[in-house]
Amino acid sequence: MDTKILLENGTNELEILEFTLAGNSYGINVAKIREIITYQPVTPVPNSHPSIEGIFMPRDIMITAIDLKNCLGRGESEPKGMFIITNFNKLDIAFHVENVLGIHRVSWKDIIKPDVTLSAADESVATGIVKRDEKLIIILDFEKIVSDINPETGLKVSELTELGARDRSSVPILIAEDSPLLNKMIVDSLKKAGYDNLIHTENGQKAYDVICQCKEDGSLHEHVRCIITDIEMPEMDGHRLTKLVKSDEATANIPVVIFSSLVNDEMKKKGEALGADAQLSKPEIANLVRIIDRLVSERELDK
């Protein structure tokens, strides 16, 4: 299946691959997918997490196979079906699913955020729900699934100690991140690094609402001098937010840092075309601070 469908930059759309598990439909952002292959035998790894089926090496690259059915508490998968091989957070992982149905192009505005009744915000493995032809497709949070299996794949908060003692900074930073857990971790990390003046929002639309309000009341410089944004977010994604900021003369000079598990060579080209000032993968929290230091310093010197 062709997973290289290209979208125009900043349109606030994404491609979702629909697949099935235990008779239910789930989705994954096509941007995370390297390829889709039929199931093949794997080598079990002793003392590994129960959801890890084992490892295999297609084309001389070692890949960890995860039983997605087991992750979702639906039992264990039979040795058949498909592997969706993904790449995000600089990791190559194969997710074992039953069947792949096809690709849908949808707008982030049409993705419904799961209700808190489904699970606590920081415990949910569903990032959104899409309705198509009376069928509900649940988009899974693959980063959280992997992080739950191995927390070391998440933000490298411990690396902040390498930055040493730092002065406090009042530079106002606007954050757009839909994961409550990651949002809190980014805020806590930036505060630890000395950045105290933070506004954090749950998606690109809410971040853009803050920018528009600040423009309207003339307080943009006081409240937004740097923007950190995820890419995947309901209502408005990070690429659309970047495009809106960089195409507006009033905000074009504000540094935009894309901080996402989706940052790879192809995504970097999209971000560069939209005018992003920096892009890096989510585990690199210490590098995020270093980049913010540099961008903020450069903008202050330009005045």
C-alpha positions in Angstrom: 0.0 0.0 0.0 1.3 3.4 -0.9 1.8 5.5 2.3 3.6 8.4 0.5 0.5 10.4 -0.3 1.7 14.0 -0.2 -0.4 16.8 1.2 0.0 20.5 0.5 1.7 22.2 3.4 -0.3 23.9 6.1 -3.8 22.8 5.0 -4.7 21.4 8.4 -5.4 18.0 6.9 -3.9 14.5 7.5 -4.1 11.1 6.1 -5.3 8.3 8.4 -4.7 4.6 7.8 -7.7 2.6 9.0 -7.0 -0.9 10.5 -8.9 -3.4 12.6 -8.4 -5.2 15.9 -11.0 -7.4 17.5 -13.7 -6.2 15.1 -13.1 -2.5 15.8 -11.6 0.2 13.6 -8.6 2.2 14.6 -6.4 4.8 12.9 -2.8 6.0 12.6 -1.4 9.1 10.9 0.1 8.0 7.6 3.1 10.3 8.3 4.2 7.8 11.0 4.3 4.8 8.6 7.3 3.5 6.8 5.6 0.5 5.2 3.0 -2.2 5.7 3.9 -5.9 5.3 2.2 -9.2 6.0 2.9 -10.8 9.3 6.2 -12.7 9.6 7.6 -14.8 12.5 9.5 -12.9 15.2 12.1 -13.9 17.7 10.8 -13.6 21.3 13.0 -11.5 23.7 13.4 -13.0 27.2 12.0 -10.9 30.1 10.5 -8.3 27.7 7.2 -6.5 28.2 4.1 -8.7 27.7 3.0 -6.6 24.7 6.3 -7.1 22.9 6.1 -10.1 20.6 9.7 -10.1 19.7 12.2 -8.8 17.1 12.7 -9.4 13.4 15.0 -8.0 10.7 13.5 -7.1 7.3 16.2 -5.7 5.1 18.9 -5.9 7.8 17.1 -3.4 10.1 16.2 -4.8 13.5 12.6 -3.9 14.4 10.6 -4.5 17.6 7.2 -6.0 17.1 4.4 -4.9 19.4 1.1 -6.7 19.8 -1.3 -3.8 19.6 -4.3 -6.0 20.6 -2.5 -6.9 23.8 -1.7 -3.2 24.4 -5.4 -2.4 24.2 -6.3 -5.2 26.7 -8.1 -7.3 24.0 -6.1 -10.5 24.4 -3.2 -11.7 22.2 -2.9 -11.7 18.4 -2.8 -14.8 16.3 0.4 -15.3 14.2 -1.2 -13.8 11.1 -2.4 -10.4 9.9 -0.3 -7.4 9.2 2.6 -5.4 10.5 2.4 -1.6 10.3 6.1 -0.5 10.5 6.4 3.0 11.9 9.1 5.6 12.5 8.6 8.3 15.2 10.7 9.6 18.0 13.6 8.1 16.0 12.3 4.6 16.6 11.5 1.8 14.1 8.5 -0.2 15.5 6.1 -2.7 14.0 2.6 -2.8 15.3 0.8 -6.1 14.8 -2.8 -5.6 13.6 -5.5 -7.9 12.1 -6.3 -6.1 8.8 -5.6 -2.9 7.0 -8.7 -1.3 5.3 -7.5 1.9 3.6 -6.4 5.5 3.8 -8.8 8.5 4.5 -8.0 12.1 4.1 -9.5 14.2 6.9 -9.3 17.7 8.4 -8.1 18.1 11.9 -11.2 20.1 12.5 -13.3 16.9 12.0 -11.4 15.0 14.6 -13.3 14.8 17.9 -11.3 14.8 21.1 -12.2 11.9 23.3 -14.5 12.6 26.3 -13.0 12.5 29.7 -15.5 9.7 30.6 -13.5 7.3 28.4 -10.4 7.6 30.6 -8.4 10.1 32.6 -6.7 12.6 30.2 -3.2 11.5 30.9 -4.1 7.8 30.8 -6.0 7.7 27.4 -4.4 6.0 24.4 -7.0 7.6 22.1 -6.0 11.0 20.7 -9.1 11.5 18.6 -12.2 10.0 16.9 -13.2 10.3 13.3 -16.7 9.4 12.0 -16.9 8.0 8.5 -20.1 6.5 7.0 -21.6 6.0 10.4 -18.5 4.2 11.6 -16.2 5.5 14.4 -12.5 5.3 13.9 -10.4 5.7 17.0 -7.0 7.4 16.4 -4.5 5.9 18.8 -1.7 7.6 20.7 1.2 5.5 19.5 3.8 7.6 21.4 2.0 6.9 24.7 1.6 3.2 23.9 5.4 2.9 23.3 6.2 5.1 26.3 4.0 3.0 28.6 6.0 -0.1 27.4 9.3 1.7 27.9 9.3 5.1 29.6 12.9 5.7 28.4 11.4 6.4 24.9 9.6 9.5 26.3 11.0 13.0 27.0 14.6 12.9 28.2 13.9 15.2 31.2 17.1 14.0 33.0 19.2 15.6 30.2 18.2 19.0 31.6 20.8 18.7 34.3 23.5 18.9 31.6 22.5 22.5 31.1 23.8 23.5 34.6 22.8 26.5 36.6 20.7 28.9 34.7 19.2 32.4 35.1 15.5 33.0 35.3 14.0 34.4 32.1 10.8 36.4 31.7 10.6 35.8 27.9 6.9 34.8 27.2 6.6 31.5 25.4 3.4 30.0 23.9 3.0 26.2 23.8 0.6 24.2 21.7 0.5 20.5 22.7 -2.6 18.3 22.9 -1.2 15.6 25.1 -1.9 16.6 28.7 1.0 14.6 30.0 3.5 16.0 27.4 2.1 19.5 27.8 2.8 19.3 31.6 6.3 17.8 31.0 7.3 20.5 28.5 6.0 23.3 30.9 7.8 21.7 33.9 11.0 21.3 31.9 11.0 24.9 30.6 10.4 26.1 34.1 13.3 24.0 35.4 15.4 25.6 32.6 14.5 29.1 33.8 11.6 30.0 31.6 8.7 31.1 33.9 6.5 33.1 31.6 4.5 30.4 29.8 1.1 30.1 28.2 0.2 26.5 27.4 -2.7 25.5 25.1 -4.1 22.1 24.0 -4.0 22.6 20.3 -3.0 24.9 17.4 -6.4 26.6 17.3 -6.3 27.6 20.9 -2.7 28.9 20.5 -3.8 30.9 17.5 -6.7 32.3 19.5 -4.2 33.6 22.0 -2.1 35.2 19.3 -5.2 36.9 17.7 -6.3 38.2 21.1 -2.9 39.6 21.8 -2.8 41.3 18.4 -6.2 42.8 19.0 -5.3 44.3 22.4 -1.7 45.2 21.4 0.0 42.9 23.9 1.7 40.4 21.5 5.3 41.4 22.6 4.3 41.0 26.3 2.7 37.5 25.9 4.2 35.8 22.8 7.9 36.0 21.8 8.4 32.3 21.0 6.1 29.5 20.0 6.6 25.8 20.6 4.2 23.5 18.7 3.4 19.9 18.2 2.4 18.8 14.7 -0.5 16.3 15.4 -3.3 18.2 17.2 -7.1 18.3 16.8 -8.8 21.4 15.4 -5.6 22.9 14.1 -2.2 21.1 13.6 1.2 22.6 14.1 1.9 23.0 10.4 -1.2 25.1 9.9 -0.3 27.2 13.0 3.2 27.8 11.6 1.8 28.8 8.2 -0.6 31.3 9.8 2.1 32.8 12.1 4.7 33.1 9.3 2.4 34.5 6.7 1.3 37.4 8.9 3.5 40.4 9.0 2.6 41.1 12.6 3.8 37.7 13.8 6.3 36.5 11.1 9.3 37.5 13.3 8.2 35.3 16.2 10.3 32.2 16.4 8.4 29.0 15.8 9.8 25.7 17.1 8.2 22.5 15.9 8.7 19.9 18.6 7.1 16.6 17.5 7.6 12.8 17.3 7.0 13.2 13.5 10.1 15.2 12.8 12.0 13.3 10.1 13.6 14.3 6.8 10.3 14.6 4.9 8.6 16.5 7.7 11.5 18.8 8.1 11.1 19.9 4.4 7.5 20.7 5.1 8.3 22.7 8.2 11.1 24.6 6.4 8.7 25.5 3.6 6.3 26.9 6.1 9.0 29.0 7.8 9.6 27.1 11.0 12.7 28.4 12.7 13.7 25.0 14.2 12.4 21.5 14.3 13.3 18.6 16.5 12.1 15.3 17.8 10.2 15.0 21.1 12.8 13.1 23.2 15.3 16.0 22.8 14.0 18.3 25.6 17.5 19.6 26.4 18.1 20.5 22.8 14.7 22.2 22.8 15.9 24.5 25.6 19.2 25.2 23.8 17.3 26.1 20.6 14.9 28.4 22.5 18.0 30.1 24.2 19.5 30.8 20.8 16.3 32.0 19.0 15.3 34.2 21.8 18.8 35.7 22.1 18.9 36.3 18.3 15.5 38.1 18.3 16.6 40.3 21.2 19.8 41.3 19.4 17.8 42.1 16.3 15.9 44.9 18.0 
